[in-house]
Amino acid sequence: MPKFTVDFDTPPVPNEGESLLHVVFHGLVSLVDARDHFQAILLDMGTEHAYFGGTWLAEREVPPHSIGTLKGVRPGNAELIGSENPVLSVQQLPTTDHPNVHGILVLPRPRAIHYLNRGLIEITGGSIDRVLGPTKTLAAVRVFEYEIENSYDAVWIDGLGLNWVCRENFTTYENKSRVASLHIIDAPFGPVSDTHHVDEFSISSRALGAPIRIDSAIPIDIPNPAMPPGLPELELANLDTREAEISDLFEDFLRKGEYIPRGVVAGGCRPCCGAVDGRIR
């Protein structure tokens, strides 16, 4: 069996012997710091969005009113950064029966939070007094980074409708470090209206009890910083462009041994598709 290699930029390798899990949030997911844990709240946009969770490229649909708890990772001490993505002061957490909530994932506090695929943001109205700190950007992708407690076999989501088990879905490097990823997606599967991103941002803040507004769609125009260890930018691709940016490339590679990235394609969710975060008082 021939061994193929691909010439493209790869992310930094984790430290020797580390075993990591990256939980990658795409699109309209509000991350709320509830003091002793986090809640990732998938906001409901009806049929305008698709809702998936699981191993990259093998995610499964998350049905309405789903709830789950991530198990098998070591709690860290990272906090939300309001200058990277807006953070609201929140009085109480929404539940799965809230009209703007599609599902909830409960997570331990991560050891690091990464903000990727960002655009400049200006908040123009609403409960501006509830915004914590200066807000500069909106992130279409955010990543919680965890160390594994024991083995990947014990990393899973205990849930109703939102289920996943890591098992063998990790990469091992020469320095004996390992990386796995869990993707949570709440994003369009195709073209959207010009005001879609403004509307969904407002919905995310309304679900957290402090509506705020932005005045226009936010283009993704800020280069990503250093990627989380072991996480390639290819895993950040929008759901609506996976066929052109990922599937077609893999087909060509398997059939001809060629891997030629084509860049971002036109149409679909090109502006920054993101949600406001929160912190319980």
N, C-alpha and C positions, 0 to 999 in steps of 0.2 A: 504494500500500500504506500504510494508516494506521500511524502510530507510536504505540504505547501506552506510557504511563508508569505506574508503580505507586508509591503513597504508603506507604512503610514504612521503618523504620530501616535505613540502610545502614552498612556498616563503614567505618573510616577508609581513605582512599585512600593508596597507597604514595607514597613520595617521588618527585619528578619524575625520570623516566627510568629508574626501577628496574624490573627484570624479576624477579619472584618466583615460587617454587613452594612451596605448602603441602602437606606430606604429612600427611594427617589420619588418625589411628589411632582406630578406634571399638572399644570393648569390650576383649576379652581378648587384648591384645597386650602382651607384655613387651618393654620397650626396654632393651637392655643396652649399656653403654659398654665397648667392648673396646679402649680406649686409642687406637688409630689409626683406628677406625671404630665405627659402631653396628650392632647387629643388632636388627631388629624380629621377635620370635618370636610367630607365631600359635599359640596354645595349642589343643589339640584337646579339644572337648567332644562329640564324636560328632555325632549328628543333632540335638542340642539347639541347635546353632549353625549359622549360615550363614557361609561364608568367601568374601569377594569382594575384588577389587582393581581400580582403574581410575579413569576420569573420573567425576565425580559424576553419579549417576542412570544411568550406563551401565557400571557395574562388571561384571566378569565373574567367574565362579566360580573360586576358587583350589583346585585339586585337592590331595589329600594328598601330602606329601613334596615340595612345590614349593619352589624356591629361586630368588632373583633378586638382582640388584645394580643400584641406582639409578645412572644415568650422567647427565652433563651439568650438574651443579650444582656450585657453588663451596663447598668446605669452610669451615666456620666454627669457632667456639671455645666454643659453648654446652655447659653441663654439666647433668646431671640435678639436680633440686631435691627433696631428700628430704622437705621439709615440705609439698610439693604432692602428691607421690605416693610411696609407700614405695619405698626403694632398698635392695637387699640386697648384701652383699659376696659376690661370685660367684667360685668357684675355676676353673670352666671352662664354656665355652659348650655348651649342648645341640646336637645335630645333628638333621637331618631324620628320622632313624630312631628318635629318642626317642619312647616311647609317648605322651607328653603333647604332642608337637609336631606341628602340622599343616603349617606352612611357615615359611620364613625369608626376610626381606628384608634385605640388607646395604646400609647407607647411609653416606655421608660424615657427619662431624660437622656439625650444622646451625648456623646463625648465631643462632638463638633457639629455645626450646622453650616452648610455651604449654600450660597446663593448664586444661581447660574441663569444664563439667558435673560439678562436684565435690560430694562429700558428706563429712561428718565421719567419721573412722575411729578405731577403737581396736583395736590388736593385742593379743590376749588370750593367746597362747601360741605354742609352737614355738621356732624358732631366733632368739629376740629379740635375742641378742647379735650376730647378723649384720646387723641393721638399721642402716643408716648415717644417723645424725642423727635429730632429732625428726620424727615423722610425724604430720601433722595431718589430711590429707585424702586421699581416693581420687578419681582423675579418670577419668570414663567416656570422655572424649575428650582426646587429646593431639595437638599439632601441631608438626611440625618445619618451620621456616621457612628457606628457602634463596634465595640469589641465583643466577640463571642464568649459566652460564659464557659461552655464545655465543648460540645461538638455541634456541627451543623445539623445533625440528625435531631437535635433538641431545639432548633430554631423554627418556630412555626407561629401561625395565628390561630388562636382559640376563638372561634367566632360563630356567628349565625349569619350566613350569606357571604361573609367575608372570611375565606379560608385559604390557607397556603402552608406548605411544608417545604423547607429548604432542601433537605437531604443532600444529594450529590451535586446540586447546582452551584458549584463554586469553582474558582480558578486557583490553581496552585503554582507558585513561582519558584524559581531556582533557589531562592533564599529561604524556602519553606514557609513563606507567608501565604495567606489565602484570602480571597475576596469573593463575596456573594452579593447579589443585589435583589431587592424587592421593589417593584414598581407599582405605584398607585396613580391611576390616571383618571382625571375628570376634565375632559377636553373635547373640542369639536372633532368630528370624523370627516369634515369636509368644509367647503366655503361657508362663511358666516357674514352677517350684515356689518356695515361700517361701524355701527354703534354697539356691536356685541360685547366688546371688551369693557366699554364703559358700563353697560347694563350689568354684566356679571360681577364687576368689582363692587357695584352698589349692592347687589344681592348678598355678597359675602359679608359686607359690613353690617347690613341689616340683620342677618342671621346672628351676628354677635351683639346686637342690641345697641349699636351706635352708628347709624348710617352716615357715610361720607361719600363724596363724589369726586371723580376726576373729569376733566373737560374734553378729553379726546383719547382715541386709542394710542397706546404707547408702543412705538417701534422697538424691536430688540436691536439695540445698536451699541451695547457696551461689551467689549471683549471679555470673555470669561477669565477669571484668575486661574491659578494653578488648580488643576482638577483634583478631586478627592483621590486618595491612593487606589489605583486599580480600576477607576471608573473612566472609560473612554467617552469622548464627546459624542460618539455615534449613538450611545444610549440615551442622549438627550433629545433625539429627533422627535418632532411633533408627530402625534398619532396620525394626522391627516396626510403626512408626507412619507410615511414608512415604506409604502410600496415603491416609490421612486427613489428614495434615499437609502433604503436598506435592502428590501427584497430583491429588486432588480440587480443590485450590485452583487449580492450573494449568488444569484443565478449565474451571472457572467463569470464570477470567480470559480464556481464549481464546474462550469462547462468548459471554460477556456483558460482558467488559471490567471485571469486578469482581474485586478481590483482598481477601478478608476472612479474615485469620488466625483460626483456631478455637482455638488453644492446644493444650496437651498432652491427648491422649485417654486414657481409662482402659484398664487392662489391659496385658499385655505386660511389657517390661523397664523398669519405672518406676524401681526403685532403681538405684543406681550400679553399673554392670556394668564392672568394671575389673580390671587385673592389677598385680602388683608388678613393679618395674623392678630392674635390677642393674648393678653396676660390677665389672669384673674387677680382682682385687687386683693 
